[in-house]
Amino acid sequence: MASVIPTTAAMASSFSAAAVLGKEITGSETLAGLAVASMQVGSVFATVPLARRMARLGRRRGMVAGWSIGAVGASLAFVAAVADFYPLLVVGILGVGAGNATNFAARFAAADLAPEDRRARAIGMLVWAATVGAALGPTIALGPAADLARFAGLPELSGPYLLGLVLFIIGLTATQLWLRPDPLEVLGTIGADTVRPASPMVVGRRIATVPAARLAVIAMLTGQAVMVGVMTMTPLHMENGDHQLRVIGWVISVHVIGMYAFSPIVGWLVDRMGSHLIIGLGGVTLCIGAETAAHTSAEDSLGMFVGLMLVGLGWSFGLIAGSAMLTGAFPVGQRVEVQGGADFIMTTSGAVAGLGAGAAVEAVGFHLLSHWAGLSALLLVAAAAAAWYTARQERADRVSYRGAG
């Protein structure tokens, strides 16, 4: 928890400035969206190597490596802001994406040693720990950090990346010092052949054979795609409405509060009410949030506050319920492998959404982008309902079979 707070702040501060800096350098909304989407692409490419390193060497050494790459990425983005050099910004955000993938992997470290009936709450508490950093990150990055950079004679958008560099270093240092003993060492799985990550295709086939795992991955990838698609273009949409950077930072902070602040409650609900119901509720919440943003003009901030808050909350429902369901669907020896594969699928969906968001806004506008994102979230509701009905029928069949016997 002490590590995730600063590293999530580092990720959020870097993300919040990427779209505006990309447009400032290039003048293109498409290239600005590409800069932001690079974080998701970086997460995609880091997820499987990160899982492999954790399976071989443990959670601690895997997370330290991931956040070290994030620190290097933040430093490169800082240089890009100072030099006004767009390609270096993209490379830097790719590195920050590796740090973001590490933040995702940390939630599974929280669940490694949790009892089965408290697994979702353990994940929720770890996700909640990121609230402070993730909520304050954009506000500090686009406020005091930008002001400090300008005071020092640097471009104001270099401030968020200098802040990110410092925060990544703080987080990885805390992990190196305090995550002892390593959770996978306690479980006795470090170095075992059964936890060596396979290729994404092999893991995908394994997930496809377990109904609970299929729904879990659908929940995580849908929430990630909707959330990234809407959030990526929100700063540019608000900038077109002549909002100040501080206001844009507040909206992103409120969105991140929705993502993280309620996660202990979400985890408790999952443990008490089951993952199927919470996943379906997540789809409904995502839809309402995206539609609220879709019907908000660029000059209006209230609708963006509400819409982005709900999108973040819907994402939280899907991530926590899906992560708990996925972890419980496989034996201990296979979890790291499957978790890495699931995160690969999830971050890939976010990368696709982020890469397409800029082009979609230029083609049809922010309102239609958010509208279609909201409608796609309803597919998650249908998937959860179908999976719940199938599971109920299977339980009924088992009871009937035992009664007949």
C-alpha positions in Angstrom: 0.0 0.0 0.0 2.8 2.4 0.8 4.3 1.7 -2.6 1.2 1.9 -4.7 0.2 5.4 -3.4 3.2 7.3 -4.9 3.5 5.1 -8.0 -0.2 5.6 -8.8 0.2 9.3 -8.3 3.2 9.2 -10.7 1.1 7.4 -13.4 -1.9 9.8 -12.9 0.3 12.9 -13.1 2.0 11.7 -16.3 -1.3 10.7 -17.9 -3.1 13.9 -17.1 -0.5 16.0 -19.0 0.1 13.8 -22.0 -2.8 14.8 -24.2 -2.4 18.5 -23.7 1.4 18.3 -24.1 1.0 16.2 -27.2 -1.4 18.7 -28.8 0.8 21.6 -27.7 3.8 20.1 -29.5 2.1 18.8 -32.7 -1.2 20.7 -33.0 -3.0 17.4 -33.7 -5.7 15.8 -31.6 -4.9 12.4 -33.2 -1.3 12.6 -32.2 -2.3 13.9 -28.8 -4.5 10.8 -28.4 -1.6 8.6 -29.6 0.6 10.0 -26.9 -1.9 9.2 -24.2 -2.6 5.8 -25.7 1.1 5.0 -25.5 0.6 4.4 -21.8 -1.8 1.6 -22.6 0.5 0.2 -25.2 3.4 0.3 -22.7 1.2 -1.6 -20.3 0.4 -4.3 -22.9 4.1 -5.0 -23.7 5.1 -5.0 -20.1 2.4 -7.2 -18.7 3.6 -10.7 -19.7 7.4 -10.1 -19.1 6.4 -8.6 -15.7 4.3 -11.8 -14.9 7.2 -14.0 -16.0 9.7 -12.1 -13.8 7.3 -12.4 -10.8 6.8 -16.1 -11.4 10.5 -16.7 -11.4 11.8 -14.2 -8.9 8.8 -13.0 -6.8 6.4 -10.1 -6.6 9.0 -7.7 -5.0 11.6 -8.0 -7.8 9.0 -7.8 -10.5 7.4 -4.7 -9.1 10.7 -2.9 -8.5 11.7 -3.6 -12.2 8.4 -2.3 -13.5 8.4 0.9 -11.5 12.1 1.5 -12.5 11.0 1.4 -16.1 8.3 3.9 -15.2 10.8 6.2 -13.7 12.9 6.1 -16.8 9.8 6.8 -18.9 8.9 9.9 -16.8 12.4 11.3 -17.1 12.2 10.9 -20.9 8.8 12.6 -21.1 10.3 15.4 -19.0 13.1 15.9 -21.6 10.5 15.8 -24.4 8.5 18.6 -22.7 11.7 20.7 -22.3 13.0 20.0 -25.8 9.5 20.2 -27.5 10.2 16.8 -29.1 7.1 14.7 -29.7 8.7 11.2 -30.5 10.5 11.3 -27.1 7.2 12.0 -25.4 5.7 8.8 -26.9 8.7 6.7 -25.8 8.5 8.2 -22.3 4.8 7.5 -21.9 5.5 3.9 -23.1 7.8 3.6 -20.1 5.3 5.1 -17.8 2.9 2.4 -19.1 5.2 -0.3 -17.7 4.8 1.4 -14.3 1.0 1.3 -14.8 1.1 -2.4 -15.6 3.0 -2.8 -12.3 0.3 -1.0 -10.4 -2.3 -3.4 -11.9 -0.1 -6.5 -10.9 0.1 -5.2 -7.3 -3.6 -6.0 -6.7 -2.9 -9.6 -7.1 0.0 -9.4 -4.6 -2.6 -8.2 -2.1 -4.7 -11.3 -2.9 -1.9 -13.9 -2.7 -2.3 -14.6 1.0 -5.9 -13.6 1.5 -8.5 -16.1 2.7 -11.0 -17.0 -0.1 -13.9 -15.3 1.6 -12.0 -12.0 1.9 -10.1 -12.1 -1.4 -12.2 -9.3 -3.0 -11.8 -7.1 0.1 -8.0 -7.6 0.0 -8.0 -6.5 -3.6 -10.3 -3.6 -2.8 -8.1 -2.3 0.0 -5.0 -2.3 -2.2 -6.9 -0.5 -5.0 -8.2 1.9 -2.4 -4.7 2.7 -1.2 -4.1 4.2 -4.6 -6.9 6.7 -4.1 -4.8 9.4 -2.5 -2.1 9.3 -5.0 -4.3 8.8 -8.0 -6.7 11.6 -7.0 -4.0 14.1 -6.0 -1.7 13.3 -8.8 -3.4 15.2 -11.7 -4.3 18.1 -9.4 -0.8 18.5 -8.2 0.7 17.8 -11.6 -1.3 20.4 -13.4 -1.3 22.9 -10.5 1.7 23.2 -8.2 4.1 21.1 -10.2 3.3 23.0 -13.4 3.6 26.3 -11.5 7.0 25.2 -10.0 8.3 24.3 -13.5 7.2 27.7 -14.9 8.9 29.4 -11.9 12.1 27.6 -12.6 12.0 28.7 -16.3 10.9 25.4 -17.6 7.8 24.6 -19.7 4.9 24.2 -17.3 4.0 20.7 -18.7 7.4 19.4 -17.8 6.5 19.7 -14.1 4.2 16.6 -14.1 6.9 14.4 -15.4 9.5 15.6 -12.9 7.0 14.9 -10.2 6.3 11.4 -11.7 10.1 10.5 -11.7 10.4 11.3 -8.0 7.2 9.4 -7.1 8.2 6.3 -9.0 11.5 6.2 -7.1 9.8 6.6 -3.8 7.4 3.7 -4.6 10.0 1.2 -5.8 12.3 2.0 -2.8 9.4 1.2 -0.4 8.8 -2.1 -2.1 12.4 -3.1 -2.1 12.7 -2.3 1.6 9.4 -3.5 3.0 7.8 -6.3 0.8 9.4 -9.0 2.9 8.8 -11.9 2.9 7.7 -12.1 -0.7 4.1 -13.4 -1.0 5.0 -15.9 -3.6 7.9 -17.1 -1.4 5.3 -17.8 1.4 3.1 -19.7 -1.0 6.2 -21.7 -2.2 5.6 -21.0 -5.9 8.7 -19.0 -6.9 10.5 -20.8 -9.6 8.0 -23.5 -10.0 7.3 -24.6 -13.6 3.6 -24.4 -13.1 3.7 -20.6 -12.7 5.9 -19.9 -15.7 3.8 -17.6 -18.0 2.9 -19.2 -21.3 2.2 -17.3 -24.5 -1.0 -15.1 -24.7 -2.6 -17.6 -27.0 -2.0 -20.5 -24.6 -3.3 -18.5 -21.7 -6.3 -17.4 -23.7 -7.3 -20.9 -24.5 -6.9 -21.8 -20.8 -9.1 -18.9 -19.8 -11.7 -19.8 -22.4 -12.3 -23.2 -20.9 -13.3 -21.9 -17.5 -16.7 -19.9 -17.5 -15.8 -17.9 -14.4 -12.5 -16.8 -16.0 -14.2 -15.9 -19.3 -16.6 -13.6 -17.5 -13.8 -12.1 -15.3 -11.7 -11.2 -18.3 -14.8 -9.8 -20.2 -15.5 -7.6 -17.2 -12.0 -6.3 -16.9 -11.4 -5.7 -20.6 -14.8 -4.0 -21.1 -14.3 -1.6 -18.2 -10.8 -0.8 -19.3 -11.9 -0.1 -22.9 -14.8 2.2 -21.9 -12.9 4.0 -19.3 -9.8 4.6 -21.4 -11.8 5.6 -24.5 -13.8 8.3 -22.6 -11.0 9.5 -20.2 -8.4 9.8 -22.9 -10.2 12.5 -24.8 -11.8 14.3 -21.8 -8.9 16.8 -21.4 -9.0 17.8 -25.0 -12.8 18.1 -25.0 -12.7 20.4 -21.9 -9.8 22.4 -23.4 -12.0 23.1 -26.4 -14.4 24.6 -24.0 -11.7 27.0 -22.7 -11.4 25.3 -19.3 -8.3 26.1 -17.3 -5.7 23.3 -16.7 -6.6 23.2 -13.0 -10.3 22.5 -13.8 -9.3 19.7 -16.2 -7.0 18.3 -13.4 -9.9 18.4 -11.0 -12.2 16.4 -13.3 -9.5 13.8 -13.8 -9.0 13.6 -10.1 -12.7 13.1 -9.4 -12.7 10.4 -12.1 -9.8 8.7 -10.4 -11.6 9.0 -7.0 -14.5 7.0 -8.7 -12.0 4.4 -9.8 -10.3 3.9 -6.4 -12.0 5.5 -3.4 -15.0 3.1 -3.1 -13.0 -0.1 -3.8 -13.1 -1.4 -0.2 -16.9 -1.2 -0.3 -16.9 -2.8 -3.8 -14.8 -5.6 -2.4 -17.1 -6.2 0.5 -20.1 -6.3 -1.9 -18.4 -8.8 -4.1 -17.6 -11.1 -1.1 -21.2 -10.8 0.2 -23.3 -10.6 -3.0 -21.2 -12.4 -5.6 -19.2 -11.3 -8.6 -22.0 -11.8 -11.2 -24.2 -9.1 -9.7 -21.4 -6.6 -9.2 -20.1 -7.1 -12.7 -23.6 -6.4 -14.1 -23.9 -3.3 -11.9 -20.6 -2.2 -13.3 -21.8 -2.4 -16.8 -24.9 -0.3 -15.9 -22.7 2.3 -14.1 -20.3 2.6 -17.1 -23.2 3.1 -19.4 -24.8 5.9 -17.4 -21.4 7.6 -16.9 -20.4 7.5 -20.5 -23.9 8.8 -21.6 -23.7 11.6 -19.1 -20.3 12.7 -20.6 -21.8 12.3 -24.1 -24.6 14.8 -23.4 -22.3 17.4 -21.8 -21.0 20.3 -23.9 -17.4 21.3 -23.9 -18.2 24.5 -22.0 -19.9 22.6 -19.1 -17.8 21.1 -16.3 -20.6 19.7 -14.0 -21.6 17.0 -16.4 -18.0 16.0 -16.9 -17.5 15.7 -13.2 -20.5 13.4 -12.8 -20.0 11.4 -15.9 -16.3 10.7 -15.3 -16.9 9.9 -11.7 -19.5 7.2 -12.7 -17.2 5.8 -15.4 -14.5 5.4 -12.8 -16.9 3.7 -10.4 -18.1 1.2 -13.1 -14.5 0.4 -13.9 -13.9 -0.3 -10.2 -16.8 -2.8 -10.1 -15.5 -4.7 -13.1 -11.9 -4.7 -12.0 -12.4 -5.9 -8.4 -15.1 -8.4 -9.1 -13.3 -9.8 -12.2 -9.9 -10.0 -10.4 -11.4 -11.9 -7.4 -13.4 -14.2 -9.7 -10.3 -14.9 -11.8 -8.0 -15.6 -8.8 -10.5 -18.1 -7.4 -11.0 -19.9 -10.7 -7.5 -21.5 -10.8 -5.1 -23.3 -8.4 -2.3 -21.4 -6.7 0.3 -22.8 -9.1 -1.4 -21.4 -12.2 -2.5 -18.0 -10.9 0.5 -15.8 -11.8 0.4 -17.2 -15.3 -3.4 -16.6 -15.8 -3.3 -13.2 -14.0 -0.6 -12.0 -16.4 -2.5 -13.2 -19.4 -5.8 -11.6 -18.2 -4.0 -8.3 -17.6 -2.5 -8.6 -21.1 -6.0 -8.9 -22.6 -7.3 -6.1 -20.4 -4.5 -3.6 -21.2 -4.7 -4.5 -24.9 -8.3 -3.5 -25.0 -7.4 -0.3 -23.3 -4.6 0.3 -25.8 -7.0 -0.2 -28.7 -9.5 2.1 -27.2 -6.9 4.8 -26.5 -5.3 4.5 -30.0 -8.7 4.8 -31.6 -10.1 7.6 -29.4 -8.2 10.5 -31.0 -9.2 9.4 -34.5 -12.8 8.9 -33.4 -13.0 12.3 -31.9 -11.7 13.9 -35.1 -14.1 11.9 -37.2 -17.3 12.0 -35.2 -16.6 14.1 -32.1 -16.4 13.5 -28.4 -20.2 13.1 -27.9 -20.6 10.2 -30.3 -17.4 8.5 -28.9 -18.8 8.6 -25.4 -22.3 7.5 -26.6 -21.0 4.4 -28.3 -18.7 3.6 -25.4 -21.7 3.7 -23.1 -23.8 1.4 -25.3 -20.9 -1.1 -25.5 -20.9 -1.3 -21.7 -24.4 -2.9 -21.8 -22.8 -6.0 -23.4 -21.2 -6.6 -20.1 -24.6 -6.6 -18.4 -25.8 -9.2 -20.8 -22.7 -11.3 -20.3 -23.0 -11.2 -16.5 -26.7 -12.2 -16.7 -26.1 -15.1 -19.0 -23.2 -16.4 -16.9 -25.3 -16.1 -13.7 -28.1 -18.0 -15.3 -25.8 -20.7 -16.6 -24.1 -21.1 -13.2 -27.5 -21.3 -11.5 -28.7 -24.0 -13.9 -25.5 -26.0 -13.3 -26.0 -25.8 -9.6 -29.6 -26.9 -9.9 -28.6 -29.9 -12.2 -26.0 -31.0 -9.6 -28.6 -30.8 -6.8 -31.0 -32.9 -8.9 -28.4 -35.4 -9.8 -27.4 -35.9 -6.1 -31.1 -36.2 -5.2 -31.7 -38.8 -7.8 -28.6 -40.7 -6.6 
